[in-house]
Amino acid sequence: MDYKKFHSDILVIDGLNISKWDREIFEDMRKGGLDVVQCTCSIWHNFKKTMDNIALWKKWFKQYDDIIIQVYSTDDIIKAKKLGKTGIILGFQNTSAFEDQLSYVPLFYELGVRVVQMCYNTQNFSGSGCYEEFDGGLSGFGRELVSIMNESGMVIDLSHVGINTSKDVIEVSQEPVCFSHTIPFGLKNHPRNRNDKELEAIVKKGGFVGATFFPPLLPKGTDSNVDDLIAVIQYLIDLLGENNVGIGTDFTQGYGDDFFHTISHDKGYARKLVEFGSTENPDCLKTIGDFPNLTKGMLKAGWPQERIKNIMGRNWFEFYKKSWK
């Protein structure tokens, strides 16, 4: 089979990407056959800075409208595929942009923000992150925030959230939530990875799990090959079923040491939280443009075409379809 043609024909969705955005990155998305990418536009940024970031994205949607288009709904995902453009889903990796104002949630929804992570590594108004020494669970404000995010139609992400806070969100949320970019704790003991019980709990309530390929979280790190990446997905399939799993690469393309210093420290500048080690991507997936190598590897592994279609994008599409208002 011509894997390149097969890859081009199927729907391909990356559930989390935090690269250094510019036209070169967007062109690499097209090279990699990415039909839809959830792009981080806020981490520890406050309301104003996040609005500045979104204003820049709105400029890019006009400036680069030959290759990217904003996604507000699953209809836009279909549209992006038909037009041969990459659909961009705006997302936050923290609730810092809401500050202490619940009224900001529907405002950001109107601007196109469709996925928001409750916490990024440490404590905020909502709850605790995965590197926090004491995880006190979801706060009262956090419970209100979950409710209004449910009402607005935003997907709640728990990838960098503490165990107790994640458990609370899964229980409280009236809508399915996700780990957009994670790796099973059973493959590597790392505070950013999730244990089997957490993964099973989120899927039991209709949630979703995206397999990430951030090197420090992988068992073999930067020495991983495509078979190792597929093994991560296979672990999740065996545990959760092939309809509940997708890919959220957590690509950091274009960044240097300053960026990794920032994301390894609380609030980007305070106490050091983690020592990453090498963050260089494996050779098999060095850039976003190498995405077809995953499809090639899945075909080589003997995966059925329908499974590949599910994992590469169809599962994310169905999850968004039932989650977005």
C-alpha positions in Angstrom: 0.0 0.0 0.0 1.1 3.6 -0.7 1.2 4.8 2.9 1.6 8.5 1.8 -1.6 8.4 -0.2 -3.4 6.6 2.6 -2.2 9.1 5.1 -3.3 12.0 2.8 -6.8 10.5 2.4 -7.6 9.9 6.1 -8.5 12.5 8.7 -5.4 13.4 10.8 -5.7 15.3 14.1 -3.1 16.3 16.6 -4.8 16.9 19.9 -2.1 19.1 21.4 0.7 21.1 19.9 2.7 23.9 21.6 5.2 24.8 18.9 6.6 28.3 18.2 4.0 29.4 15.7 5.0 30.9 12.4 4.4 30.2 8.7 7.2 27.7 8.6 5.4 25.6 11.3 2.1 25.9 9.5 3.7 24.7 6.3 5.2 21.8 8.1 1.7 20.9 9.3 0.7 20.7 5.7 3.7 18.7 4.8 2.8 16.3 7.6 -0.8 15.9 6.4 -2.2 17.5 9.6 -5.9 18.3 9.0 -6.5 19.6 12.5 -4.2 20.7 15.3 -5.2 21.9 18.8 -2.7 24.8 19.4 -1.9 26.2 22.8 -2.3 30.0 23.0 -2.2 30.4 26.8 -0.3 28.8 29.7 0.4 31.1 32.6 -0.8 34.1 30.7 -3.4 36.4 32.4 -6.5 37.7 30.7 -4.9 40.6 28.8 -1.8 38.6 27.6 -4.0 35.8 26.4 -6.2 38.2 24.6 -3.1 39.6 22.9 -2.1 36.0 21.9 -5.6 35.4 20.4 -5.5 38.7 18.6 -2.2 37.5 17.0 -3.9 34.2 16.0 -6.7 36.1 14.4 -4.1 38.0 12.4 -2.5 34.8 11.3 -5.8 33.3 10.2 -6.1 36.2 7.7 -2.4 36.4 6.8 -2.0 32.6 6.2 -5.5 31.8 5.0 -4.1 29.8 2.2 -2.9 27.0 4.6 -4.7 27.4 7.9 -8.3 28.0 9.1 -9.8 28.4 12.5 -12.0 25.6 13.8 -15.1 26.4 15.9 -17.0 23.2 15.3 -16.7 19.7 13.8 -18.2 21.2 10.6 -15.1 23.3 10.3 -12.9 20.2 10.7 -14.7 18.7 7.6 -14.3 22.0 5.8 -10.5 22.2 6.5 -10.1 18.7 5.2 -12.0 19.5 2.0 -10.1 22.7 1.4 -6.7 21.1 2.0 -5.9 23.4 4.9 -5.0 22.8 8.5 -7.8 23.6 10.9 -6.6 25.2 14.1 -8.3 24.6 17.4 -7.4 27.3 20.0 -6.7 25.9 23.4 -5.3 26.8 26.9 -3.0 24.7 29.0 -4.1 26.5 32.2 -7.1 28.5 33.5 -5.0 31.5 34.4 -6.5 33.5 31.5 -9.9 33.3 33.3 -8.3 34.9 36.4 -11.1 34.9 39.0 -13.9 35.8 36.5 -16.3 33.1 35.5 -17.8 35.5 32.9 -14.5 35.2 30.9 -15.3 31.6 30.0 -18.1 32.3 27.4 -16.2 35.3 26.1 -13.2 33.1 25.2 -15.6 30.5 23.8 -17.0 33.1 21.4 -13.4 33.8 20.3 -13.0 30.1 19.4 -11.3 28.6 22.5 -12.5 25.0 22.6 -10.1 23.1 24.9 -8.9 24.3 28.3 -6.7 22.5 30.8 -7.6 23.0 34.5 -4.0 23.5 35.8 -0.5 23.6 34.4 1.9 21.7 36.7 1.2 23.7 39.9 -1.5 25.4 41.9 -4.0 27.9 40.6 -7.5 29.2 41.6 -9.0 25.9 40.3 -6.9 23.2 41.9 -3.5 21.5 41.8 -1.1 20.6 39.1 0.9 17.3 38.8 4.1 18.8 40.3 2.4 20.4 43.3 3.7 19.0 46.6 0.2 18.9 48.1 -2.8 18.2 45.8 -5.8 19.5 47.6 -8.2 18.7 44.8 -10.7 20.9 43.0 -11.5 24.1 44.7 -14.9 25.6 45.1 -14.1 28.1 42.4 -12.9 25.2 40.3 -16.2 23.4 40.6 -18.0 26.6 39.4 -15.5 26.8 36.6 -16.1 23.2 35.5 -19.9 23.9 35.5 -19.7 26.9 33.3 -17.1 25.3 31.0 -19.6 22.4 30.6 -22.4 24.9 29.8 -20.2 26.8 27.3 -19.1 23.7 25.4 -15.3 23.8 26.2 -13.5 20.5 26.6 -11.7 20.2 29.9 -8.2 18.8 29.7 -6.4 17.2 32.7 -3.0 16.3 31.2 -0.9 18.4 33.6 -3.4 18.2 36.5 -2.7 16.6 39.9 -4.2 13.2 40.7 -6.8 14.4 43.3 -7.8 17.4 41.2 -8.2 15.2 38.1 -10.3 12.7 40.1 -12.6 15.5 41.3 -13.0 17.0 37.8 -13.9 13.6 36.3 -16.5 13.1 39.0 -18.0 16.7 38.9 -18.0 17.3 35.2 -21.3 16.7 33.4 -19.5 16.4 30.1 -16.6 14.1 29.1 -13.1 15.3 29.7 -9.7 14.3 28.4 -6.0 13.7 28.9 -5.1 15.3 25.6 -1.4 14.4 25.8 -0.1 11.8 28.2 1.7 8.5 28.5 0.8 5.6 30.8 2.6 5.5 34.1 2.9 1.7 33.4 5.4 2.5 30.7 7.4 5.1 32.6 7.4 6.3 36.2 7.0 10.1 35.7 4.7 12.6 37.6 3.4 13.8 34.2 2.3 10.4 33.2 -1.1 8.9 34.3 -1.8 5.6 36.0 -4.1 3.0 34.6 -6.9 3.7 37.1 -7.0 7.4 36.1 -7.0 6.5 32.4 -9.8 4.0 32.9 -11.8 6.4 35.1 -11.8 9.2 32.4 -12.9 6.8 29.7 -15.6 5.2 31.9 -17.3 8.6 31.9 -17.1 9.1 28.1 -13.7 10.8 28.2 -10.7 10.5 25.9 -6.9 10.0 26.0 -4.3 11.3 23.6 -0.9 9.6 23.4 2.0 12.1 23.6 5.5 11.8 22.3 7.3 14.4 24.4 10.7 12.7 24.8 11.2 13.1 28.6 8.0 11.1 29.1 8.9 8.2 26.8 10.5 5.0 28.2 13.4 5.4 25.8 13.3 9.1 25.5 14.9 10.7 22.4 16.2 7.2 21.4 12.7 6.0 20.7 11.9 4.7 17.2 8.5 4.6 15.5 7.8 1.1 17.0 8.3 2.6 20.5 5.8 5.3 19.7 3.3 2.9 18.4 3.8 0.7 21.5 2.5 3.7 23.6 -0.7 3.8 21.6 -1.0 0.0 21.7 -0.8 0.1 25.5 -3.6 2.6 25.6 -5.7 0.6 23.1 -5.3 -2.6 25.1 -6.4 -0.7 28.3 -9.1 1.6 27.0 -10.3 0.3 23.6 -9.4 1.6 20.2 -12.3 4.1 20.0 -11.1 6.1 23.1 -7.5 6.8 22.0 -5.9 9.4 19.7 -2.7 11.4 19.4 -1.6 14.6 21.1 2.0 15.0 20.2 3.0 17.9 22.5 5.3 19.1 19.8 7.6 22.0 20.8 9.0 22.6 17.4 11.0 25.8 16.9 11.9 26.5 20.6 15.3 26.6 22.3 16.6 26.2 25.8 14.8 29.3 27.1 11.4 27.7 26.4 12.2 24.5 28.2 13.6 26.5 31.2 10.3 28.3 31.3 8.0 25.2 31.3 10.2 23.4 33.8 9.7 26.2 36.4 6.6 27.2 38.4 4.8 30.1 36.7 7.6 30.1 34.1 10.2 31.7 36.4 9.9 30.6 40.0 11.0 27.3 41.7 12.3 24.5 39.4 9.8 21.6 39.1 11.5 19.0 37.0 14.7 18.1 35.2 13.7 17.2 31.6 16.9 15.8 30.2 17.0 15.7 26.5 14.0 17.2 24.8 15.2 16.4 21.2 12.5 14.6 19.3 13.2 11.0 18.1 14.5 10.8 14.5 11.4 9.0 13.4 9.3 12.1 14.3 11.8 14.9 14.3 9.3 17.5 12.9 5.6 17.8 12.4 6.3 17.1 8.7 7.3 13.5 9.7 3.8 12.7 10.8 3.3 10.2 7.9 5.9 8.0 9.5 3.4 7.1 12.2 0.9 5.9 9.6 3.7 4.0 7.8 4.7 2.3 11.1 1.1 1.4 11.9 0.6 -0.3 8.5 4.0 -2.1 8.9 2.8 -3.3 12.3 -0.2 -4.9 10.6 -2.8 -2.6 12.1 -6.2 -2.7 10.3 -6.9 0.4 8.2 -10.0 1.2 10.3 -7.9 1.2 13.5 -5.4 3.5 11.9 -8.2 5.9 10.8 -9.6 5.9 14.4 -6.3 6.6 16.1 -5.0 9.2 13.6 -8.1 11.4 13.8 -11.6 9.9 13.6 -11.7 9.2 17.4 -10.8 12.9 18.2 -13.5 14.0 15.7 -16.1 11.9 17.4 -15.0 13.1 20.9 -15.2 16.8 19.8 -18.6 16.1 18.2 -20.2 14.9 21.4 -18.4 17.5 23.6 -18.7 20.8 21.8 -22.1 22.6 22.0 
